[in-house]
Amino acid sequence: MELLANQRRRFTLYSLLDSDNDLIELETLIEDVATLEAAVADHVLTRERYRDVAADLYQWHLPVLADVGVIDYDSRHDLIRYFGHSLLHKRATCLREDELPEYGTTSSPL
C-alpha cells in the first residue's frame, strides 16, 4: 500500500488508530507524530522538528489521506476525522508491530 510507504504518514495513521474516537485535533496529531519520530530516531523533540512535522502534515500527508477518503480534515476547526478502513487498519497494525516493537499491539506510545 502506497499510503503506508512514508514513515511520517504511517506514524499519522498509528496516531489516528490509537485515538479514543474518530476525531483528533491537529495539534494532538502533530505532537503524536513528532514524539514518535523523535523516539524512533533517538532525538530530542525540538521546536524546529515540531514545525517541520506540522508543515509536512498540513501541506502533504493530510491532503493525501483526505484524497483517498481515509480522513476528512476540517481546517476551520483543525479537526481530523478518521474513517476506519479494515484492510488499512490491519496492515498498519502489522507494520507498527514491526516498526515499533517496544510498543506492542495493546499499548500506545502516544
N, CA, C and O atoms as a GROMACS GRO file, in nm:
protein
  440
    1MET      N    1   0.084  -0.118   0.000
    1MET     CA    2   0.000   0.000   0.000
    1MET      C    3   0.088   0.124   0.000
    1MET      O    4   0.169   0.144   0.090
    2GLU      N    5   0.070   0.204  -0.100
    2GLU     CA    6   0.150   0.326  -0.112
    2GLU      C    7   0.125   0.423   0.004
    2GLU      O    8   0.214   0.499   0.042
    3LEU      N    9   0.005   0.422   0.058
    3LEU     CA   10  -0.026   0.511   0.171
    3LEU      C   11   0.067   0.487   0.289
    3LEU      O   12   0.093   0.579   0.367
    4LEU      N   13   0.116   0.366   0.302
    4LEU     CA   14   0.198   0.330   0.417
    4LEU      C   15   0.348   0.334   0.386
    4LEU      O   16   0.430   0.295   0.469
    5ALA      N   17   0.384   0.382   0.268
    5ALA     CA   18   0.524   0.382   0.227
    5ALA      C   19   0.607   0.489   0.300
    5ALA      O   20   0.728   0.473   0.314
    6ASN      N   21   0.543   0.595   0.346
    6ASN     CA   22   0.613   0.704   0.411
    6ASN      C   23   0.602   0.692   0.563
    6ASN      O   24   0.493   0.673   0.617
    7GLN      N   25   0.716   0.702   0.632
    7GLN     CA   26   0.715   0.684   0.777
    7GLN      C   27   0.626   0.787   0.848
    7GLN      O   28   0.550   0.750   0.938
    8ARG      N   29   0.633   0.912   0.810
    8ARG     CA   30   0.552   1.015   0.876
    8ARG      C   31   0.403   0.987   0.858
    8ARG      O   32   0.324   1.009   0.950
    9ARG      N   33   0.365   0.938   0.740
    9ARG     CA   34   0.224   0.905   0.716
    9ARG      C   35   0.185   0.782   0.798
    9ARG      O   36   0.073   0.775   0.849
   10ARG      N   37   0.275   0.686   0.810
   10ARG     CA   38   0.246   0.570   0.896
   10ARG      C   39   0.226   0.615   1.040
   10ARG      O   40   0.132   0.571   1.106
   11PHE      N   41   0.314   0.701   1.089
   11PHE     CA   42   0.300   0.749   1.226
   11PHE      C   43   0.169   0.826   1.243
   11PHE      O   44   0.106   0.820   1.348
   12THR      N   45   0.129   0.898   1.141
   12THR     CA   46  -0.001   0.967   1.144
   12THR      C   47  -0.113   0.866   1.158
   12THR      O   48  -0.203   0.885   1.239
   13LEU      N   49  -0.107   0.761   1.080
   13LEU     CA   50  -0.211   0.657   1.088
   13LEU      C   51  -0.208   0.586   1.223
   13LEU      O   52  -0.314   0.553   1.278
   14TYR      N   53  -0.090   0.561   1.277
   14TYR     CA   54  -0.083   0.497   1.409
   14TYR      C   55  -0.154   0.584   1.512
   14TYR      O   56  -0.229   0.533   1.596
   15SER      N   57  -0.132   0.712   1.505
   15SER     CA   58  -0.196   0.803   1.599
   15SER      C   59  -0.348   0.804   1.580
   15SER      O   60  -0.423   0.803   1.678
   16LEU      N   61  -0.391   0.804   1.457
   16LEU     CA   62  -0.535   0.801   1.430
   16LEU      C   63  -0.597   0.670   1.479
   16LEU      O   64  -0.707   0.670   1.534
   17LEU      N   65  -0.526   0.561   1.459
   17LEU     CA   66  -0.576   0.431   1.506
   17LEU      C   67  -0.586   0.425   1.658
   17LEU      O   68  -0.675   0.359   1.713
   18ASP      N   69  -0.496   0.494   1.726
   18ASP     CA   70  -0.494   0.492   1.872
   18ASP      C   71  -0.590   0.592   1.936
   18ASP      O   72  -0.611   0.589   2.058
   19SER      N   73  -0.648   0.678   1.856
   19SER     CA   74  -0.739   0.779   1.910
   19SER      C   75  -0.861   0.714   1.973
   19SER      O   76  -0.912   0.612   1.924
   20ASP      N   77  -0.909   0.772   2.083
   20ASP     CA   78  -1.024   0.717   2.154
   20ASP      C   79  -1.154   0.727   2.074
   20ASP      O   80  -1.248   0.652   2.098
   21ASN      N   81  -1.159   0.820   1.980
   21ASN     CA   82  -1.277   0.830   1.894
   21ASN      C   83  -1.231   0.861   1.752
   21ASN      O   84  -1.112   0.856   1.724
   22ASP      N   85  -1.323   0.892   1.665
   22ASP     CA   86  -1.286   0.913   1.525
   22ASP      C   87  -1.240   1.056   1.496
   22ASP      O   88  -1.206   1.087   1.382
   23LEU      N   89  -1.238   1.143   1.596
   23LEU     CA   90  -1.191   1.281   1.579
   23LEU      C   91  -1.063   1.304   1.659
   23LEU      O   92  -1.050   1.257   1.772
   24ILE      N   93  -0.970   1.378   1.600
   24ILE     CA   94  -0.848   1.416   1.670
   24ILE      C   95  -0.812   1.558   1.629
   24ILE      O   96  -0.827   1.595   1.512
   25GLU      N   97  -0.766   1.636   1.724
   25GLU     CA   98  -0.724   1.772   1.695
   25GLU      C   99  -0.590   1.770   1.623
   25GLU      O  100  -0.504   1.686   1.651
   26LEU      N  101  -0.572   1.863   1.532
   26LEU     CA  102  -0.447   1.870   1.456
   26LEU      C  103  -0.326   1.883   1.548
   26LEU      O  104  -0.225   1.816   1.526
   27GLU      N  105  -0.334   1.966   1.650
   27GLU     CA  106  -0.221   1.983   1.743
   27GLU      C  107  -0.183   1.851   1.811
   27GLU      O  108  -0.065   1.821   1.827
   28THR      N  109  -0.283   1.773   1.849
   28THR     CA  110  -0.257   1.644   1.912
   28THR      C  111  -0.189   1.550   1.814
   28THR      O  112  -0.094   1.480   1.850
   29LEU      N  113  -0.237   1.550   1.690
   29LEU     CA  114  -0.177   1.465   1.588
   29LEU      C  115  -0.032   1.504   1.563
   29LEU      O  116   0.055   1.417   1.553
   30ILE      N  117  -0.006   1.633   1.553
   30ILE     CA  118   0.131   1.681   1.531
   30ILE      C  119   0.221   1.637   1.646
   30ILE      O  120   0.332   1.588   1.623
   31GLU      N  121   0.175   1.654   1.768
   31GLU     CA  122   0.254   1.615   1.886
   31GLU      C  123   0.282   1.465   1.885
   31GLU      O  124   0.394   1.422   1.913
   32ASP      N  125   0.180   1.385   1.852
   32ASP     CA  126   0.197   1.240   1.848
   32ASP      C  127   0.302   1.199   1.746
   32ASP      O  128   0.392   1.121   1.776
   33VAL      N  129   0.291   1.252   1.626
   33VAL     CA  130   0.383   1.215   1.518
   33VAL      C  131   0.524   1.263   1.549
   33VAL      O  132   0.620   1.188   1.532
   34ALA      N  133   0.538   1.385   1.595
   34ALA     CA  134   0.670   1.439   1.628
   34ALA      C  135   0.735   1.360   1.742
   34ALA      O  136   0.855   1.335   1.739
   35THR      N  137   0.656   1.320   1.840
   35THR     CA  138   0.708   1.242   1.952
   35THR      C  139   0.754   1.104   1.906
   35THR      O  140   0.860   1.057   1.948
   36LEU      N  141   0.676   1.040   1.822
   36LEU     CA  142   0.715   0.909   1.768
   36LEU      C  143   0.845   0.920   1.688
   36LEU      O  144   0.936   0.838   1.705
   37GLU      N  145   0.852   1.020   1.602
   37GLU     CA  146   0.972   1.037   1.522
   37GLU      C  147   1.096   1.058   1.609
   37GLU      O  148   1.201   1.000   1.584
   38ALA      N  149   1.081   1.141   1.710
   38ALA     CA  150   1.194   1.168   1.799
   38ALA      C  151   1.235   1.041   1.874
   38ALA      O  152   1.354   1.015   1.892
   39ALA      N  153   1.138   0.962   1.917
   39ALA     CA  154   1.168   0.839   1.992
   39ALA      C  155   1.239   0.737   1.903
   39ALA      O  156   1.336   0.674   1.945
   40VAL      N  157   1.190   0.720   1.782
   40VAL     CA  158   1.248   0.621   1.690
   40VAL      C  159   1.389   0.662   1.650
   40VAL      O  160   1.478   0.577   1.640
   41ALA      N  161   1.410   0.791   1.626
   41ALA     CA  162   1.542   0.839   1.583
   41ALA      C  163   1.633   0.869   1.702
   41ALA      O  164   1.750   0.905   1.683
   42ASP      N  165   1.580   0.854   1.822
   42ASP     CA  166   1.656   0.883   1.944
   42ASP      C  167   1.708   1.026   1.944
   42ASP      O  168   1.824   1.052   1.975
   43HIS      N  169   1.618   1.119   1.907
   43HIS     CA  170   1.649   1.261   1.904
   43HIS      C  171   1.562   1.334   2.005
   43HIS      O  172   1.457   1.286   2.047
   44VAL      N  173   1.609   1.451   2.042
   44VAL     CA  174   1.528   1.538   2.126
   44VAL      C  175   1.425   1.606   2.036
   44VAL      O  176   1.455   1.646   1.924
   45LEU      N  177   1.304   1.618   2.087
   45LEU     CA  178   1.198   1.685   2.012
   45LEU      C  179   1.220   1.836   2.022
   45LEU      O  180   1.201   1.896   2.128
   46THR      N  181   1.258   1.896   1.911
   46THR     CA  182   1.285   2.039   1.908
   46THR      C  183   1.167   2.114   1.847
   46THR      O  184   1.082   2.056   1.781
   47ARG      N  185   1.166   2.243   1.869
   47ARG     CA  186   1.062   2.329   1.810
   47ARG      C  187   1.070   2.323   1.656
   47ARG      O  188   0.968   2.324   1.588
   48GLU      N  189   1.192   2.316   1.605
   48GLU     CA  190   1.211   2.309   1.459
   48GLU      C  191   1.152   2.180   1.402
   48GLU      O  192   1.085   2.182   1.299
   49ARG      N  193   1.177   2.068   1.470
   49ARG     CA  194   1.121   1.940   1.424
   49ARG      C  195   0.969   1.944   1.431
   49ARG      O  196   0.901   1.896   1.340
   50TYR      N  197   0.916   2.000   1.538
   50TYR     CA  198   0.771   2.012   1.555
   50TYR      C  199   0.712   2.092   1.439
   50TYR      O  200   0.610   2.053   1.381
   51ARG      N  201   0.775   2.205   1.406
   51ARG     CA  202   0.726   2.288   1.294
   51ARG      C  203   0.735   2.214   1.161
   51ARG      O  204   0.647   2.227   1.076
   52ASP      N  205   0.842   2.136   1.144
   52ASP     CA  206   0.859   2.057   1.022
   52ASP      C  207   0.747   1.953   1.009
   52ASP      O  208   0.690   1.936   0.901
   53VAL      N  209   0.717   1.884   1.118
   53VAL     CA  210   0.608   1.786   1.118
   53VAL      C  211   0.476   1.854   1.088
   53VAL      O  212   0.398   1.805   1.006
   54ALA      N  213   0.450   1.966   1.152
   54ALA     CA  214   0.325   2.040   1.132
   54ALA      C  215   0.308   2.080   0.986
   54ALA      O  216   0.201   2.059   0.927
   55ALA      N  217   0.411   2.138   0.927
   55ALA     CA  218   0.404   2.181   0.788
   55ALA      C  219   0.384   2.063   0.694
   55ALA      O  220   0.303   2.069   0.601
   56ASP      N  221   0.459   1.957   0.718
   56ASP     CA  222   0.451   1.839   0.631
   56ASP      C  223   0.313   1.773   0.639
   56ASP      O  224   0.257   1.734   0.536
   57LEU      N  225   0.258   1.761   0.759
   57LEU     CA  226   0.124   1.704   0.771
   57LEU      C  227   0.022   1.790   0.701
   57LEU      O  228  -0.061   1.741   0.623
   58TYR      N  229   0.027   1.918   0.727
   58TYR     CA  230  -0.072   2.011   0.672
   58TYR      C  231  -0.063   2.021   0.520
   58TYR      O  232  -0.166   2.021   0.451
   59GLN      N  233   0.058   2.030   0.467
   59GLN     CA  234   0.075   2.052   0.324
   59GLN      C  235   0.076   1.926   0.240
   59GLN      O  236   0.046   1.931   0.121
   60TRP      N  237   0.111   1.812   0.300
   60TRP     CA  238   0.128   1.693   0.218
   60TRP      C  239   0.046   1.573   0.266
   60TRP      O  240  -0.038   1.525   0.191
   61HIS      N  241   0.069   1.525   0.385
   61HIS     CA  242   0.012   1.397   0.426
   61HIS      C  243  -0.138   1.401   0.452
   61HIS      O  244  -0.209   1.308   0.413
   62LEU      N  245  -0.187   1.504   0.517
   62LEU     CA  246  -0.332   1.511   0.539
   62LEU      C  247  -0.409   1.522   0.407
   62LEU      O  248  -0.512   1.455   0.392
   63PRO      N  249  -0.365   1.604   0.311
   63PRO     CA  250  -0.434   1.607   0.182
   63PRO      C  251  -0.433   1.471   0.110
   63PRO      O  252  -0.532   1.433   0.049
   64VAL      N  253  -0.321   1.399   0.117
   64VAL     CA  254  -0.314   1.267   0.054
   64VAL      C  255  -0.416   1.173   0.119
   64VAL      O  256  -0.491   1.105   0.049
   65LEU      N  257  -0.419   1.170   0.251
   65LEU     CA  258  -0.513   1.083   0.321
   65LEU      C  259  -0.658   1.124   0.296
   65LEU      O  260  -0.746   1.039   0.288
   66ALA      N  261  -0.682   1.254   0.283
   66ALA     CA  262  -0.817   1.302   0.253
   66ALA      C  263  -0.858   1.266   0.110
   66ALA      O  264  -0.973   1.229   0.085
   67ASP      N  265  -0.764   1.277   0.017
   67ASP     CA  266  -0.793   1.247  -0.124
   67ASP      C  267  -0.838   1.102  -0.145
   67ASP      O  268  -0.918   1.074  -0.234
   68VAL      N  269  -0.786   1.011  -0.064
   68VAL     CA  270  -0.823   0.870  -0.080
   68VAL      C  271  -0.938   0.830   0.014
   68VAL      O  272  -0.977   0.713   0.018
   69GLY      N  273  -0.991   0.927   0.089
   69GLY     CA  274  -1.107   0.900   0.172
   69GLY      C  275  -1.081   0.838   0.308
   69GLY      O  276  -1.173   0.786   0.371
   70VAL      N  277  -0.955   0.842   0.354
   70VAL     CA  278  -0.922   0.785   0.484
   70VAL      C  279  -0.957   0.883   0.596
   70VAL      O  280  -0.997   0.842   0.706
   71ILE      N  281  -0.943   1.012   0.567
   71ILE     CA  282  -0.974   1.115   0.666
   71ILE      C  283  -1.055   1.227   0.602
   71ILE      O  284  -1.067   1.237   0.480
   72ASP      N  285  -1.110   1.310   0.688
   72ASP     CA  286  -1.166   1.439   0.649
   72ASP      C  287  -1.102   1.541   0.739
   72ASP      O  288  -1.103   1.526   0.861
   73TYR      N  289  -1.044   1.646   0.680
   73TYR     CA  290  -0.978   1.749   0.759
   73TYR      C  291  -1.060   1.876   0.758
   73TYR      O  292  -1.084   1.934   0.652
   74ASP      N  293  -1.104   1.918   0.874
   74ASP     CA  294  -1.178   2.042   0.892
   74ASP      C  295  -1.078   2.150   0.930
   74ASP      O  296  -1.039   2.162   1.047
   75SER      N  297  -1.036   2.230   0.832
   75SER     CA  298  -0.932   2.330   0.856
   75SER      C  299  -0.981   2.447   0.940
   75SER      O  300  -0.901   2.515   1.004
   76ARG      N  301  -1.111   2.471   0.943
   76ARG     CA  302  -1.163   2.581   1.026
   76ARG      C  303  -1.149   2.550   1.174
   76ARG      O  304  -1.123   2.639   1.255
   77HIS      N  305  -1.165   2.424   1.209
   77HIS     CA  306  -1.158   2.383   1.350
   77HIS      C  307  -1.034   2.299   1.381
   77HIS      O  308  -1.015   2.255   1.494
   78ASP      N  309  -0.950   2.277   1.280
   78ASP     CA  310  -0.829   2.194   1.295
   78ASP      C  311  -0.860   2.059   1.356
   78ASP      O  312  -0.795   2.016   1.451
   79LEU      N  313  -0.960   1.993   1.298
   79LEU     CA  314  -1.000   1.859   1.341
   79LEU      C  315  -0.986   1.760   1.227
   79LEU      O  316  -1.017   1.792   1.112
   80ILE      N  317  -0.940   1.643   1.258
   80ILE     CA  318  -0.928   1.535   1.160
   80ILE      C  319  -1.022   1.424   1.201
   80ILE      O  320  -1.019   1.376   1.315
   81ARG      N  321  -1.106   1.383   1.108
   81ARG     CA  322  -1.196   1.269   1.131
   81ARG      C  323  -1.138   1.150   1.054
   81ARG      O  324  -1.117   1.156   0.933
   82TYR      N  325  -1.114   1.043   1.127
   82TYR     CA  326  -1.061   0.920   1.067
   82TYR      C  327  -1.176   0.826   1.034
   82TYR      O  328  -1.260   0.797   1.119
   83PHE      N  329  -1.178   0.780   0.911
   83PHE     CA  330  -1.277   0.681   0.867
   83PHE      C  331  -1.206   0.546   0.864
   83PHE      O  332  -1.121   0.521   0.779
   84GLY      N  333  -1.242   0.461   0.955
   84GLY     CA  334  -1.177   0.331   0.962
   84GLY      C  335  -1.188   0.253   0.832
   84GLY      O  336  -1.293   0.254   0.768
   85HIS      N  337  -1.084   0.188   0.796
   85HIS     CA  338  -1.078   0.104   0.677
   85HIS      C  339  -1.010  -0.026   0.721
   85HIS      O  340  -0.894  -0.024   0.761
   86SER      N  341  -1.081  -0.137   0.714
   86SER     CA  342  -1.033  -0.260   0.775
   86SER      C  343  -0.898  -0.308   0.721
   86SER      O  344  -0.810  -0.346   0.798
   87LEU      N  345  -0.879  -0.305   0.590
   87LEU     CA  346  -0.751  -0.351   0.533
   87LEU      C  347  -0.637  -0.259   0.574
   87LEU      O  348  -0.529  -0.305   0.611
   88LEU      N  349  -0.661  -0.129   0.567
   88LEU     CA  350  -0.559  -0.032   0.607
   88LEU      C  351  -0.527  -0.048   0.756
   88LEU      O  352  -0.411  -0.043   0.795
   89HIS      N  353  -0.628  -0.065   0.836
   89HIS     CA  354  -0.610  -0.084   0.981
   89HIS      C  355  -0.525  -0.208   1.008
   89HIS      O  356  -0.431  -0.204   1.088
   90LYS      N  357  -0.558  -0.317   0.943
   90LYS     CA  358  -0.486  -0.442   0.962
   90LYS      C  359  -0.339  -0.429   0.920
   90LYS      O  360  -0.249  -0.472   0.991
   91ARG      N  361  -0.317  -0.369   0.804
   91ARG     CA  362  -0.180  -0.354   0.753
   91ARG      C  363  -0.099  -0.258   0.841
   91ARG      O  364   0.017  -0.286   0.870
   92ALA      N  365  -0.159  -0.147   0.882
   92ALA     CA  366  -0.089  -0.051   0.967
   92ALA      C  367  -0.055  -0.113   1.102
   92ALA      O  368   0.052  -0.087   1.157
   93THR      N  369  -0.144  -0.194   1.155
   93THR     CA  370  -0.119  -0.261   1.283
   93THR      C  371   0.000  -0.355   1.272
   93THR      O  372   0.085  -0.360   1.361
   94CYS      N  373   0.006  -0.430   1.164
   94CYS     CA  374   0.120  -0.522   1.142
   94CYS      C  375   0.250  -0.444   1.125
   94CYS      O  376   0.353  -0.482   1.181
   95LEU      N  377   0.246  -0.336   1.049
   95LEU     CA  378   0.366  -0.255   1.030
   95LEU      C  379   0.413  -0.193   1.161
   95LEU      O  380   0.533  -0.186   1.188
   96ARG      N  381   0.318  -0.148   1.243
   96ARG     CA  382   0.355  -0.088   1.371
   96ARG      C  383   0.424  -0.190   1.460
   96ARG      O  384   0.522  -0.158   1.529
   97GLU      N  385   0.375  -0.314   1.460
   97GLU     CA  386   0.439  -0.418   1.541
   97GLU      C  387   0.583  -0.439   1.498
   97GLU      O  388   0.670  -0.463   1.582
   98ASP      N  389   0.610  -0.432   1.368
   98ASP     CA  390   0.746  -0.448   1.318
   98ASP      C  391   0.831  -0.324   1.342
   98ASP      O  392   0.948  -0.333   1.380
   99GLU      N  393   0.772  -0.207   1.319
   99GLU     CA  394   0.845  -0.081   1.326
   99GLU      C  395   0.866  -0.032   1.470
   99GLU      O  396   0.968   0.029   1.502
  100LEU      N  397   0.769  -0.059   1.555
  100LEU     CA  398   0.773  -0.012   1.693
  100LEU      C  399   0.747  -0.128   1.789
  100LEU      O  400   0.649  -0.125   1.864
  101PRO      N  401   0.832  -0.230   1.788
  101PRO     CA  402   0.804  -0.349   1.868
  101PRO      C  403   0.796  -0.320   2.018
  101PRO      O  404   0.730  -0.393   2.092
  102GLU      N  405   0.863  -0.214   2.062
  102GLU     CA  406   0.862  -0.183   2.205
  102GLU      C  407   0.724  -0.139   2.254
  102GLU      O  408   0.699  -0.135   2.375
  103TYR      N  409   0.634  -0.106   2.160
  103TYR     CA  410   0.501  -0.062   2.199
  103TYR      C  411   0.398  -0.172   2.189
  103TYR      O  412   0.288  -0.156   2.241
  104GLY      N  413   0.429  -0.281   2.123
  104GLY     CA  414   0.338  -0.394   2.113
  104GLY      C  415   0.208  -0.358   2.044
  104GLY      O  416   0.198  -0.255   1.976
  105THR      N  417   0.108  -0.443   2.062
  105THR     CA  418  -0.020  -0.424   1.994
  105THR      C  419  -0.124  -0.361   2.084
  105THR      O  420  -0.223  -0.308   2.033
  106THR      N  421  -0.105  -0.364   2.214
  106THR     CA  422  -0.209  -0.314   2.301
  106THR      C  423  -0.174  -0.184   2.369
  106THR      O  424  -0.262  -0.114   2.419
  107SER      N  425  -0.047  -0.150   2.372
  107SER     CA  426  -0.012  -0.024   2.436
  107SER      C  427   0.028   0.078   2.330
  107SER      O  428   0.068   0.043   2.219
  108SER      N  429   0.015   0.202   2.367
  108SER     CA  430   0.045   0.310   2.274
  108SER      C  431   0.151   0.402   2.333
  108SER      O  432   0.148   0.430   2.453
  109PRO      N  433   0.243   0.450   2.251
  109PRO     CA  434   0.343   0.543   2.299
  109PRO      C  435   0.286   0.682   2.309
  109PRO      O  436   0.351   0.773   2.361
  110LEU      N  437   0.166   0.700   2.261
  110LEU     CA  438   0.111   0.834   2.247
  110LEU      C  439   0.027   0.874   2.363
  110LEU      O  440  -0.027   0.985   2.365
   0.00000   0.00000   0.00000
